[in-house]
């Protein structure tokens, strides 16, 4: 019974409603993060293999800063500079690992356009984020607003926002959890609970910037996740491959997650099915929590996959940042 009550409590926490312990206002300032190393397998601390991946390290992150945690999306560069975005519109930047720490750790709210300042704070349910390294611009997907916004370099200001009817058709409580930019400038958005008639997840493929008013309507694709899982984030590995993080909540395991790869067809047309192939599964007794964000970097000629968990600002959950190596595209 206790386990069932925990599952029910966590299921409620996954809804983008304003729980009383969720930070309403976060002020920009310095940030001190304590990173405690964690083993992938507490019963075998030397274990490094997880499916097709190699465990390179992980940390349980803590901070006394109001608003820290709740991370739903993630960006990391090759030096270990981490940029996390919470589901309440809060950016956190910090450094992990042995690389040079080039920036001062910070916490700050997302900028808001003057015409949007009347909105309640809890509506800024930012669940997904992607980045163009050439222009240094960022895109954020908002679940409750069912909109995509573009931000200038350094998140200095909002440049454009657009609400799409195709996203509005998705449930507010399971909308744009995943947003990825392909190397050719196209964008992919996956609905967590936006389903197609055949039970797949609705996917929108945008030909250009989805925040711009002149971008044409997207075409609908379909995502087939690992059985029993729902997508929570995605990132383009290259022009032909997409990594998707998937989550499941059950009475038996509570939270578990899979890191899956999708081979993108050369020609994606309306109705094309994107089939996930599992690379690794995070489930008890291994490290497991509410993993919602995924990012990639390159180190020593190989891909490195990062995942982060959303602690829902609850004492019984953790903000886990894990790092895996991918030797080759299998």
N, C-alpha and C positions, 0 to 999 in steps of 0.2 A: 504493500500500500504506500509506504514512504517513497519508493522508487516511482510509482505512478504519479504521486503528487509532485515530485520533482520534475518529471516530464511535462506535466500540465503547466507548471510554473514557467518552465523554459519555453514552452510553446507560446505562452502569452507574451513573454519577453521578446520573442522574435517578431511580434507585430509592431509596426512603426507608430505606436502610441506613446504619449509622453509620461512614462513612469516617474514617480516622484523623486527617484534618486538619479535621474538622468539630468546632466548639467544643462540648465536653461541658458546661462550666459557665460561665455568664456572670454576672458580678456587676453590680448596678446602679451606675451612676456617670455622670459627665459624658462628653460625646462631642465630639470634634473631627472634622469632616468636611471634606475638601478636594473642592470641586466644580470640575471642569475642563470648560469649554464644549466641545461637540463639534458638528461639522457633520453634517447629515443625509447629505450627499454629499461625500466628500472631494475628488472631482474637480470639483465645482461648489459651493463653500462658500456661495454665495448662494442656492442652491436652497431653495424654501420649499413647493412643492406636492408632495403625496403623495396620489394618489388624490383622494378627496373632502375631505381634510384639509389644513390649513396648518401647517407646522412652525413652532412658536413658540420653540423652543430646546431644548437638552438638555445634560446634564452626565454626565461620567464621575466617579463618586463613589469616594473612597478614605478610609480611616481606619486608624490604627494600633491602634484599640481591638479587643481580642480579641472575636471573635464578630460583628464587623461584616460585612455582606454576606449572601448567601444569601436575598435577599428574594423571598418568594412571594406576598405580598399587600400592598395599598397603600391608604392614605387620604390625601387632600390637602384643605386648606381654601383659600379664596380668597386668603389672604395669603401662600401659599407654605409653610405649615406642613405638613411631610410626616411621616406615621407609617407606617413599614414594619414588616412582621412576617416574620421569617425562618422557614425550614422546620425550625428547631430550637427554636422557642418563644421567640425573642428579639425584643423591641420596640426599634426605633430611631426617635427623634424628632429632626428637624432642620429647617432652613429653607433654601429656595433662592429665587432671584429677588430682585426689588427691593422687595417689600412689607415691612412692618414685621416684625421678628423678635420675637415676643411671648413665646416660651418658651425656656428653656435647653435646648440639645441634650442628649439622654440616650440611654443604652442600658440595658436592664433585661430580666430574664427574665419571662415570663408568671407570674402567681401560680398556685399549685397547691393544690388542696384537700388537707387532711390525709390523707384516705383514699386519695389518689393518689400519695403520696410514695414508695411502694414501687416505682413503675414506673421502668424504665430511662430515662435521659435521652433516648435516641434515639427513643423511642416518641412523644415530643411533636412529631410531624411536622406542624406547623401550616401548612396550605397555602392557607387561604382566610379572609377576614375581611370583615365588613360592620358597619354602624353605623346607629343611629337617632339623628338629630340632636336630636329632641325630648326623649327620655329620657337621651341621652348614654350609652347602653349599647352594648356591642359583642358580636358573635358570631364565634366562630372555629371553623373546621372542621379536624379532625385526621384525616389520611389513615390513619396506622397504627392509631390507636385507633378509627377509623371512628365518631367521635362529634362532636357539636356542643355547644359550651359558651358560656354567656352570662356577660359580665363587667360589673361595676358601672362607673359613670363613672370615667374616669381609669385603668381597669384595676386598681382598688384591690383587688378580690377576685373570686373565682369565685362566681357566684350560682346557677348550675344547669348540669348536663350531661346529655346523653341520647345513648345509642347506639341507632340505629335498625336493625332487621333489613333494611330496604330498602337501607341503606348498607353493612351487613355483607355483603350479597350482591355488592357490587362488589369487584374485586381490591384488595388492600391497597396494591399498588404503582401504582394508578391510580384512586384513590377520589375523595374530595370536594375536588377542585382548585378548584371554583367555588362561591361562596355569595353570593347577593344578596338584599337586602331590598327589596321593592316598597313604594311609598308608602302603600299601604293596609294594610300590616302582614303581608302574606304573604311567604314566603321561597321562593327557588328554589335548588336544589342540583343541580349537573351532575356526572355521573361522567366522569372523564377516560377510563377504560377500561371503565366499566360500560356494556355495550352491550345494545341491544334485538335481537330476532331478525332485524329487517330491516337491521341494521348501523348504526342511529342510536345516539346517546348517550342513556342513560337519564337522565331529568330528574325530580326530585322537587319537587312543588309543595305546600308546607306552608300550611295555612289560617291558622296562628298560629305563635307562637314555637316553633321546633323543639327548644329546650333544655328546655321544660316537659313534665312527665310527663302532663299532661291534654290535650296537643295531639293531635288525631286523626291517624290514619295519612295520609300524603301520597298524592296521586294521581300516577300516572306519566305524564309527557309524553315527547316524543322531540325531541332536538336534531340538526339536520342542519347540520354545519359546512361551511366551504369544503373542497373536495375535497382529501384528503390531510392535513388538519390535525386536531388534537385540542384541545379547550377547556382553558385553564389558569386563567382567571379571568373573572368577570362582574360587572357593576354595572348597576343600574337607572338609566336616563337620565331616565325619567318613568314615569307609570302605564302607558304603552302601548309603551315601547321599552326593550330590554335591549341593552347593549353586551357583546360577548364577545371576549376575547382568545384567539387560537388559535395553537398552536405546531406546527412540523414540524421533523424532523431527518433530513437526507438526506446521502448521500455528496457530492453535487454542491455543495449550498449550506451544508452543516452546518445551523446554526439559521436558520430564518426564521419570521415571525409575520404574522398578519393581525388587523386590528381590524375586527370585523364588527358589524352591527346586526341585531336581531331585532324585528320588529313583533309584539307580543303580541296574540293574538286577544281580543276582549272577553269571550268565554266560553272558558275553557280546561278541557277535559274529558280524561278518561283517554285517552291515545293521541294527543292533539293534537301535531302536528309544529311545532316552532319552527325556521323556516328562516333561516339566516344569509345576510346580504348584505354582501359585503366593502366596507369603506370605504377601506382602505389596506393595503398589504403592505410589510413590512420584510424585505428580503432583500439579500444581496450583489449589487452592490457598495455598496449603501447600508448604513447602520447596521443591524447584525443581531447578535443574541445570544439567550440563553435567556430570552425575555420571559415573565414569569409573573404580573405584577400589573397591574391597571388601576384607575384612579380617575377621578372627574369633579369639576369645579368650574364655577362661572359667573364670567365676567369680561366686563364691558362689554356685557352682554346676550347673550353667546353661550356655548355650551358649550365647555369646555376638557377635553381628554382627556389623561390622564397614564398612561404605562406604565413599568414598571421590570423590569429583568432580574435573574435569580438567577445569581450567578457561581459557585455551587457551592463557594465558598471555594477556587477554583483560580486559579493565577497566570496562566493563559492565557485566562481569561474576565474580563469586566468587570461592574460594577454600573452600568448605564446608566439614567438617569432622563430620559425624553423627554416633551415637552409639545406638544400639537397643538390647533389650533382647528377647531371644527366649525361652519360658518356656518349650516347649516339641516339639518333632517331631510329627506333627499332621497327 
